[in-house]
Amino acid sequence: MGILVCMTPRADPLTVEVVDLIGTVVARYYEEYEHAATEHSLTGAQARVLSLLSIEPLPMRKVAQRLKCEPSNITGIVDRLESRGLVERRPDPADRRVKLAAPTEEGARLARALRTSLDFAREPLGRLTVAERTLLKELLQRMLGVAPE
C-alpha cells in the first residue's frame, strides 16, 4: 500500500524575492505612517482608525474587523479620539440601536493631513508612469481578489 505525502511546493526564487520586496514596502509604509501619526500627536492605531472612519462612518465592530483587532481595543481608541474632538458616536440611520463612529470636521481635516504627509507612498510611485501605476494597481487588486474598479 502506497503512502500519499502532500508537501507544499517550495517557493521559486522569484516569488521569494517578490515577497521580500512587498515586505520591505509594507515595513517602510508602516514606519512612515507611525512617524506621520506622531507628528499629529496620534498613535499609529489612532491614525489608522481615523483614516478608516474618514472613508465612511462605521460601527466599531466593523472597524475592528477591517483592522483585524479586538473590538475592545477599538472602543478605547475611539474613546481617546472622541476626547480630542476628532471622532463622534452617532446613531446609524439604518438601525438606531447601532452607534457609528464618524470623524468630526476636525478629524476629517486631520485624516486628510495624514494622507498628504505620507511621502514614502507617493515618491516611489511617482517614479512609475501612469500605465505602470495602473498595472500595479490591477495586479494588487488581483492578488487580493478585489474586483477592478
Residue frames as a rotation matrix with the C-alpha (Angstrom) as fourth column:
MET 1
0.590 0.808 0.000 0.00
0.808 -0.590 0.000 0.00
0.000 0.000 -1.000 0.00
GLY 2
-0.317 -0.712 0.627 1.46
0.700 -0.622 -0.352 3.35
0.640 0.327 0.695 -1.05
ILE 3
0.028 0.248 -0.968 1.55
0.841 -0.529 -0.111 6.36
-0.540 -0.811 -0.223 1.22
LEU 4
0.340 0.163 0.926 0.45
0.718 -0.681 -0.144 9.66
0.607 0.714 -0.349 -0.24
VAL 5
-0.182 -0.471 -0.863 2.57
0.862 -0.499 0.091 12.50
-0.474 -0.727 0.497 1.04
CYS 6
0.677 0.413 0.609 1.35
0.640 -0.739 -0.210 16.04
0.364 0.532 -0.765 0.43
MET 7
-0.194 -0.791 -0.580 4.11
0.875 -0.407 0.262 18.56
-0.444 -0.456 0.771 0.52
THR 8
0.780 0.355 -0.516 3.88
0.149 -0.905 -0.399 22.25
-0.608 0.234 -0.758 -0.03
PRO 9
0.554 -0.617 0.559 5.93
0.770 0.124 -0.626 23.07
0.317 0.777 0.544 -3.10
ARG 10
-0.171 -0.709 -0.684 8.97
0.797 -0.508 0.326 25.20
-0.579 -0.490 0.652 -2.44
ALA 11
0.789 0.406 -0.461 8.60
0.130 -0.843 -0.522 28.77
-0.600 0.352 -0.718 -3.47
ASP 12
0.470 -0.629 0.620 10.61
0.839 0.101 -0.534 29.63
0.273 0.771 0.575 -6.53
PRO 13
-0.435 -0.771 -0.466 13.36
0.871 -0.491 -0.001 32.28
-0.228 -0.406 0.885 -6.11
LEU 14
-0.729 0.210 0.651 11.36
0.224 -0.827 0.516 34.93
0.647 0.522 0.556 -7.98
THR 15
0.376 0.925 -0.058 8.36
0.294 -0.060 0.954 34.50
0.879 -0.375 -0.294 -5.65
VAL 16
0.303 -0.353 -0.885 10.64
0.952 0.062 0.301 34.70
-0.051 -0.933 0.355 -2.60
GLU 17
-0.758 -0.648 0.077 12.20
0.653 -0.752 0.091 37.91
-0.002 0.119 0.993 -3.96
VAL 18
-0.392 0.702 0.594 8.79
0.096 -0.611 0.786 39.47
0.915 0.365 0.172 -4.70
VAL 19
0.583 0.603 -0.544 7.52
0.571 0.172 0.803 38.57
0.578 -0.779 -0.244 -1.21
ASP 20
-0.103 -0.715 -0.692 10.64
0.969 -0.229 0.092 40.13
-0.224 -0.661 0.716 0.33
LEU 21
-0.860 -0.204 0.467 10.15
0.374 -0.875 0.307 43.31
0.346 0.439 0.829 -1.71
ILE 22
0.100 0.964 0.248 6.49
0.170 -0.262 0.950 43.53
0.980 -0.053 -0.190 -0.69
GLY 23
0.497 0.027 -0.867 7.57
0.846 0.207 0.491 43.09
0.193 -0.978 0.080 2.94
THR 24
-0.580 -0.781 -0.231 10.08
0.802 -0.597 0.004 45.93
-0.141 -0.183 0.973 2.59
VAL 25
-0.624 0.438 0.647 7.44
0.118 -0.765 0.633 48.23
0.772 0.472 0.426 1.08
VAL 26
0.454 0.856 -0.248 4.98
0.361 0.078 0.929 47.39
0.815 -0.511 -0.273 3.88
ALA 27
0.188 -0.463 -0.866 7.61
0.980 0.025 0.199 47.95
-0.071 -0.886 0.458 6.59
ARG 28
-0.839 -0.522 0.156 8.58
0.539 -0.836 0.100 51.33
0.078 0.168 0.983 5.13
TYR 29
-0.264 0.834 0.484 4.94
0.105 -0.474 0.874 52.34
0.959 0.282 0.038 4.79
TYR 30
0.602 0.526 -0.601 4.23
0.609 0.185 0.772 51.49
0.517 -0.830 -0.209 8.45
GLU 31
-0.246 -0.775 -0.582 7.36
0.953 -0.304 0.002 53.31
-0.178 -0.554 0.813 9.58
GLU 32
-0.887 -0.054 0.458 6.33
0.236 -0.907 0.350 56.43
0.397 0.418 0.817 7.69
TYR 33
0.068 0.994 0.085 2.74
0.205 -0.097 0.974 56.07
0.976 -0.049 -0.210 8.88
GLU 34
0.396 -0.002 -0.918 3.86
0.907 0.154 0.391 55.87
0.140 -0.988 0.063 12.52
HIS 35
-0.675 -0.707 -0.212 6.05
0.720 -0.694 0.020 58.95
-0.161 -0.139 0.977 12.00
ALA 36
-0.656 0.507 0.559 3.18
0.069 -0.697 0.713 60.88
0.752 0.506 0.423 10.39
ALA 37
0.390 0.825 -0.409 0.86
0.508 0.178 0.843 59.87
0.768 -0.536 -0.350 13.25
THR 38
0.024 -0.485 -0.874 3.39
0.988 -0.121 0.095 61.06
-0.151 -0.866 0.477 15.83
GLU 39
-0.868 -0.369 0.333 3.69
0.450 -0.868 0.209 64.39
0.212 0.331 0.919 14.03
HIS 40
-0.312 0.855 0.414 -0.04
-0.274 -0.498 0.823 64.82
0.910 0.143 0.389 14.67
SER 41
-0.657 -0.063 0.751 0.14
-0.752 -0.013 -0.659 63.59
0.051 -0.998 -0.039 18.30
LEU 42
0.580 0.813 -0.046 -1.57
-0.813 0.581 0.025 60.30
0.047 0.023 0.999 17.45
THR 43
-0.198 -0.545 0.815 -0.58
-0.334 0.819 0.466 56.69
-0.921 -0.180 -0.344 17.86
GLY 44
-0.921 -0.162 -0.354 -0.38
-0.387 0.284 0.877 54.61
-0.042 0.945 -0.324 14.71
ALA 45
-0.704 0.710 0.009 -3.56
0.708 0.703 -0.074 52.77
-0.059 -0.046 -0.997 15.76
GLN 46
-0.041 0.693 -0.720 -5.42
0.372 -0.658 -0.654 56.04
-0.927 -0.295 -0.231 16.31
ALA 47
-0.459 -0.202 -0.865 -4.30
-0.621 -0.623 0.475 57.30
-0.635 0.755 0.160 12.90
ARG 48
-0.993 0.093 -0.070 -5.43
0.017 0.709 0.705 54.08
0.116 0.699 -0.706 11.19
VAL 49
-0.376 0.912 -0.164 -8.86
0.841 0.262 -0.473 54.24
-0.388 -0.316 -0.866 12.86
LEU 50
-0.020 0.347 -0.938 -9.28
-0.010 -0.938 -0.347 57.91
-1.000 0.003 0.022 11.99
SER 51
-0.736 -0.318 -0.598 -8.23
-0.578 -0.164 0.799 57.28
-0.352 0.934 -0.064 8.37
LEU 52
-0.893 0.443 0.081 -10.64
0.442 0.825 0.352 54.36
0.089 0.350 -0.932 8.05
LEU 53
-0.131 0.894 -0.429 -13.52
0.773 -0.179 -0.608 56.38
-0.620 -0.412 -0.668 9.52
SER 54
-0.345 -0.030 -0.938 -12.77
-0.301 -0.943 0.140 59.28
-0.889 0.331 0.316 7.16
ILE 55
-0.992 0.053 -0.115 -13.74
-0.087 0.371 0.925 56.98
0.092 0.927 -0.363 4.28
GLU 56
-0.118 0.992 -0.047 -17.10
-0.186 0.025 0.982 56.17
0.976 0.125 0.181 5.87
PRO 57
-0.210 0.133 0.969 -18.60
-0.974 -0.109 -0.197 56.13
0.079 -0.985 0.153 9.37
LEU 58
-0.212 0.055 -0.976 -18.64
-0.225 0.969 0.103 52.58
0.951 0.242 -0.194 10.73
PRO 59
0.902 0.384 0.197 -19.82
-0.312 0.265 0.912 50.62
0.298 -0.884 0.359 13.75
MET 60
0.208 -0.893 0.399 -16.83
-0.961 -0.112 0.252 49.87
-0.180 -0.436 -0.882 15.97
ARG 61
0.405 0.001 0.915 -17.33
-0.102 0.994 0.044 46.13
-0.909 -0.111 0.402 15.37
LYS 62
0.920 -0.031 0.391 -16.67
0.388 0.209 -0.897 46.69
-0.054 0.977 0.205 11.64
VAL 63
0.631 -0.762 0.147 -13.65
-0.710 -0.644 -0.285 48.89
0.312 0.075 -0.947 12.38
ALA 64
0.142 -0.561 0.816 -12.23
-0.714 0.513 0.477 46.01
-0.686 -0.650 -0.327 14.45
GLN 65
0.630 0.140 0.764 -12.92
0.299 0.864 -0.405 43.52
-0.717 0.483 0.503 11.65
ARG 66
0.957 -0.233 0.175 -11.27
0.092 -0.326 -0.941 45.71
0.276 0.916 -0.290 9.00
LEU 67
0.348 -0.872 0.343 -8.21
-0.833 -0.456 -0.314 46.38
0.431 -0.176 -0.885 11.16
LYS 68
0.339 -0.149 -0.929 -8.14
0.074 0.989 -0.131 42.78
0.938 -0.025 0.346 12.38
CYS 69
-0.820 -0.548 0.166 -8.10
-0.120 -0.118 -0.986 43.58
0.560 -0.828 0.031 16.08
GLU 70
-0.595 0.575 -0.562 -10.25
0.802 0.467 -0.372 43.16
0.049 -0.672 -0.739 19.17
PRO 71
0.178 0.756 0.629 -13.40
0.557 -0.605 0.569 45.32
0.811 0.249 -0.529 19.40
SER 72
0.749 0.091 -0.656 -12.43
0.645 -0.326 0.691 46.35
-0.151 -0.941 -0.303 22.95
ASN 73
-0.355 -0.923 -0.146 -9.22
0.789 -0.379 0.484 47.89
-0.502 0.056 0.863 21.55
ILE 74
-0.529 0.223 0.819 -11.25
0.618 -0.561 0.551 49.91
0.582 0.797 0.159 19.06
THR 75
0.604 0.784 -0.145 -13.54
0.647 -0.376 0.664 51.14
0.466 -0.495 -0.734 21.83
GLY 76
0.388 -0.543 -0.745 -10.54
0.689 -0.365 0.626 52.54
-0.612 -0.756 0.232 23.71
ILE 77
-0.677 -0.653 0.340 -9.06
0.701 -0.429 0.570 54.11
-0.226 0.624 0.748 20.59
VAL 78
-0.171 0.705 0.688 -12.39
0.604 -0.477 0.639 55.73
0.779 0.525 -0.345 19.67
ASP 79
0.685 0.383 -0.620 -12.78
0.729 -0.338 0.596 56.95
0.019 -0.860 -0.511 23.26
ARG 80
-0.096 -0.821 -0.563 -9.40
0.660 -0.476 0.581 58.71
-0.745 -0.316 0.587 23.05
LEU 81
-0.781 -0.130 0.611 -10.15
0.596 -0.446 0.667 60.17
0.186 0.885 0.426 19.61
GLU 82
0.228 0.949 0.219 -13.53
0.701 -0.316 0.640 61.32
0.676 0.007 -0.737 20.86
SER 83
0.528 -0.069 -0.846 -11.97
0.754 -0.421 0.505 63.03
-0.391 -0.905 -0.170 23.90
ARG 84
-0.560 -0.785 -0.265 -9.77
0.495 -0.573 0.653 65.01
-0.664 0.234 0.710 21.47
GLY 85
0.135 0.727 -0.673 -12.79
-0.268 -0.627 -0.731 66.06
-0.954 0.279 0.110 19.41
LEU 86
-0.678 -0.500 -0.538 -11.68
-0.645 0.055 0.762 64.04
-0.351 0.864 -0.360 16.37
VAL 87
-0.808 0.452 -0.378 -14.43
0.138 0.768 0.625 61.39
0.573 0.453 -0.683 16.37
GLU 88
-0.503 0.721 0.477 -18.04
-0.848 -0.305 -0.433 61.28
-0.167 -0.622 0.765 17.46
ARG 89
-0.901 0.366 0.231 -20.51
0.369 0.929 -0.033 58.48
-0.227 0.055 -0.972 18.01
ARG 90
-0.554 0.775 -0.303 -23.86
-0.800 -0.597 -0.064 58.84
-0.231 0.207 0.951 16.28
PRO 91
0.065 0.651 0.756 -26.88
-0.206 0.750 -0.628 56.61
-0.976 -0.115 0.183 15.68
ASP 92
-0.919 -0.268 0.289 -26.87
0.177 0.374 0.910 54.55
-0.353 0.888 -0.296 12.49
PRO 93
-0.497 0.777 -0.386 -29.73
-0.828 -0.558 -0.057 55.87
-0.260 0.291 0.921 10.31
ALA 94
-0.300 0.352 -0.887 -30.41
-0.546 0.698 0.462 52.30
0.782 0.623 -0.017 9.14
ASP 95
0.254 0.328 -0.910 -30.58
0.545 0.729 0.415 50.87
0.799 -0.601 0.007 12.70
ARG 96
0.384 -0.046 0.922 -30.87
-0.432 -0.892 0.135 53.33
0.816 -0.450 -0.363 15.57
ARG 97
0.995 -0.064 0.070 -29.69
-0.029 0.495 0.868 50.65
-0.090 -0.866 0.491 18.03
VAL 98
0.393 -0.899 0.194 -26.25
0.919 0.382 -0.092 50.71
0.009 0.215 0.977 16.38
LYS 99
0.730 -0.275 -0.626 -23.77
-0.049 -0.934 0.353 53.51
-0.682 -0.227 -0.695 17.01
LEU 100
0.699 -0.549 0.458 -21.46
0.606 0.114 -0.788 54.63
0.381 0.828 0.412 14.22
ALA 101
0.165 -0.730 -0.664 -18.06
0.509 -0.513 0.691 56.15
-0.845 -0.452 0.286 14.84
ALA 102
0.624 0.083 0.777 -17.54
0.746 -0.361 -0.560 59.09
0.234 0.929 -0.287 12.50
PRO 103
-0.515 -0.848 -0.124 -14.88
0.854 -0.494 -0.163 61.78
0.077 -0.190 0.979 12.19
THR 104
0.420 0.505 -0.754 -15.74
0.505 -0.820 -0.268 65.28
-0.754 -0.268 -0.599 13.23
GLU 105
0.988 -0.092 0.123 -14.85
0.047 -0.582 -0.812 68.12
0.146 0.808 -0.571 10.89
GLU 106
0.436 -0.876 0.205 -11.50
-0.883 -0.374 0.283 68.44
-0.171 -0.305 -0.937 12.70
GLY 107
0.127 -0.344 0.930 -11.00
-0.174 0.916 0.362 64.65
-0.976 -0.208 0.057 12.50
ALA 108
0.765 0.198 0.613 -11.64
0.538 0.325 -0.778 64.64
-0.353 0.925 0.142 8.75
ARG 109
0.865 -0.501 0.006 -9.17
-0.443 -0.771 -0.457 67.52
0.233 0.393 -0.890 8.33
LEU 110
0.179 -0.830 0.528 -6.55
-0.821 0.170 0.545 65.62
-0.543 -0.531 -0.651 10.32
ALA 111
0.367 0.014 0.930 -7.16
0.257 0.960 -0.116 62.42
-0.894 0.281 0.349 8.30
ARG 112
0.962 -0.032 0.271 -6.54
0.255 -0.254 -0.933 64.41
0.099 0.967 -0.236 5.07
ALA 113
0.596 -0.786 0.166 -3.36
-0.798 -0.602 0.016 65.90
0.087 -0.142 -0.986 6.57
LEU 114
0.187 -0.501 0.845 -2.16
-0.384 0.754 0.532 62.40
-0.904 -0.424 -0.052 7.48
ARG 115
0.666 0.142 0.733 -2.75
0.513 0.626 -0.587 61.16
-0.542 0.767 0.344 3.94
THR 116
0.935 -0.286 0.208 -0.90
-0.002 -0.593 -0.805 64.06
0.354 0.753 -0.555 2.37
SER 117
0.487 -0.797 0.356 2.07
-0.858 -0.360 0.367 63.65
-0.164 -0.484 -0.859 4.72
LEU 118
0.542 -0.269 0.796 2.84
0.039 0.954 0.296 60.10
-0.840 -0.129 0.528 3.57
ASP 119
0.338 -0.503 -0.795 5.69
-0.876 -0.476 -0.072 60.95
-0.343 0.721 -0.602 1.21
PHE 120
-0.586 -0.649 0.485 7.06
-0.444 0.758 0.478 57.41
-0.678 0.064 -0.732 1.16
ALA 121
-0.024 0.660 0.751 3.97
0.453 0.676 -0.581 56.11
-0.891 0.326 -0.315 -0.56
ARG 122
0.856 0.446 -0.262 3.94
0.020 -0.535 -0.844 58.86
-0.516 0.717 -0.467 -3.20
GLU 123
0.243 -0.835 -0.495 7.63
-0.770 -0.476 0.425 59.30
-0.590 0.278 -0.758 -4.01
PRO 124
-0.674 -0.539 0.505 8.37
-0.132 0.760 0.636 55.78
-0.727 0.362 -0.583 -5.30
LEU 125
0.093 0.783 0.614 5.05
0.710 0.381 -0.593 55.64
-0.698 0.491 -0.521 -7.13
GLY 126
0.689 0.130 -0.713 5.91
-0.219 -0.900 -0.376 58.97
-0.690 0.416 -0.592 -8.74
ARG 127
-0.379 -0.905 -0.192 8.82
-0.591 0.078 0.803 57.23
-0.712 0.418 -0.565 -10.45
LEU 128
-0.581 0.264 0.770 6.36
0.548 0.826 0.131 54.99
-0.602 0.498 -0.625 -12.31
THR 129
-0.941 0.339 0.015 4.42
-0.184 -0.548 0.816 56.03
0.285 0.765 0.578 -15.37
VAL 130
-0.232 0.943 0.237 0.63
-0.942 -0.158 -0.295 56.23
-0.240 -0.291 0.926 -15.24
ALA 131
0.364 0.346 -0.865 0.49
-0.663 0.748 0.020 52.95
0.654 0.566 0.502 -17.17
GLU 132
-0.507 -0.633 -0.585 2.84
0.007 0.675 -0.737 51.27
0.862 -0.378 -0.338 -14.67
ARG 133
-0.880 0.251 0.404 0.84
-0.460 -0.230 -0.858 52.55
-0.122 -0.940 0.317 -11.68
THR 134
0.123 0.968 -0.217 -2.37
-0.992 0.124 -0.009 51.33
0.018 0.216 0.976 -13.33
LEU 135
0.165 -0.144 -0.976 -0.84
-0.332 0.924 -0.193 47.91
0.929 0.356 0.105 -13.93
LEU 136
-0.854 -0.512 -0.089 0.46
-0.056 0.260 -0.964 47.76
0.517 -0.818 -0.251 -10.34
LYS 137
-0.534 0.743 0.404 -2.99
-0.808 -0.308 -0.502 48.66
-0.249 -0.594 0.765 -9.02
GLU 138
0.383 0.715 -0.585 -4.62
-0.859 0.508 0.059 45.97
0.340 0.480 0.809 -11.16
LEU 139
-0.171 -0.535 -0.827 -2.07
-0.113 0.845 -0.523 43.34
0.979 0.004 -0.205 -10.10
LEU 140
-0.955 -0.159 0.249 -2.53
-0.246 -0.040 -0.968 44.19
0.164 -0.986 -0.001 -6.41
GLN 141
-0.134 0.979 0.155 -6.31
-0.972 -0.099 -0.215 44.03
-0.195 -0.180 0.964 -6.79
ARG 142
0.368 0.232 -0.900 -5.98
-0.583 0.812 -0.029 40.63
0.725 0.535 0.434 -8.46
MET 143
-0.619 -0.675 -0.401 -3.69
-0.048 0.543 -0.839 39.38
0.784 -0.500 -0.369 -5.70
LEU 144
-0.923 0.274 0.270 -6.25
-0.330 -0.202 -0.922 40.49
-0.198 -0.940 0.277 -3.11
GLY 145
-0.688 0.695 0.207 -9.23
0.725 0.665 0.179 39.13
-0.013 0.273 -0.962 -5.04
VAL 146
-0.224 0.570 -0.790 -10.72
0.164 -0.777 -0.607 42.62
-0.961 -0.266 0.081 -5.37
ALA 147
0.365 0.435 0.823 -12.76
0.888 0.105 -0.449 43.36
-0.282 0.894 -0.348 -8.45
PRO 148
-0.733 -0.646 0.212 -11.17
0.679 -0.683 0.270 46.09
-0.030 0.342 0.939 -10.59
GLU 149
-0.306 0.602 -0.737 -12.88
0.198 -0.717 -0.668 49.47
-0.931 -0.350 0.100 -10.46
